């Protein structure tokens, strides 16, 4: 879940430009707005929960965008938070209606967990994606064959399940070539470039694909030399997301052995920004990436 008990920063409550946005992202936006209203009114989660005949944990789930929104609950919360203007109330109710629609990711992917479903939607909405994955290529820059080799090692599952996961990944990668593509900035360990997962043919194809993709104007690839000790800076894969939507502040997404986690506390964001700064400073300049890949291939 999104862990912070404070409001996601930014935004003035307008929802211009939200038409066509994935409902799961709308739930996060609506949850952030409700949290801001509650905090501005000086109302605790327990009192808000009582107002909708529920618990503090229900309010936390609503504010994190993890559940749907009942019209009666939204109306009662708006009343408790002192929102009496009919137009403002209608805006919140309309947003709740659209947020309750089926997520395009959930509908088309099949059965990812709720947290991965949320992450896919947030990734798709990001304007800037910064990613570091110790030991392997970042997922958004993996070929299908390389991704299959990584998944086969990292996860147990049937051939059909592995193929389904690869198809999900390839679909995610389409965001890099769409008209409003986000900027992707990755740091890749040099050791990962030399690790022939899937065999020599798969490995060579992966490096050639990485070199081609690094030439895209919206993609920045930096290589972290072995002697710079990337895992000593961060042993855990992480992705930092920045959004164009004013209602969403930066988020950090962590992927570890037991699941996924979102961070939005200012202290957490500052810590990961510092980690990213160290990684990007000690890594090779982006202008050296193509030559380094060519040297490894040679």
Beta strands, then each sheet from edge to edge (+ up, - down):
strand 1: 126-132
strand 2: 183-189
strand 3: 219-224
strand 4: 238-243
strand 5: 251-256
strand 6: 259-263
sheet 1: 3+ 2+ 1+ 4- 5+ 6-
end
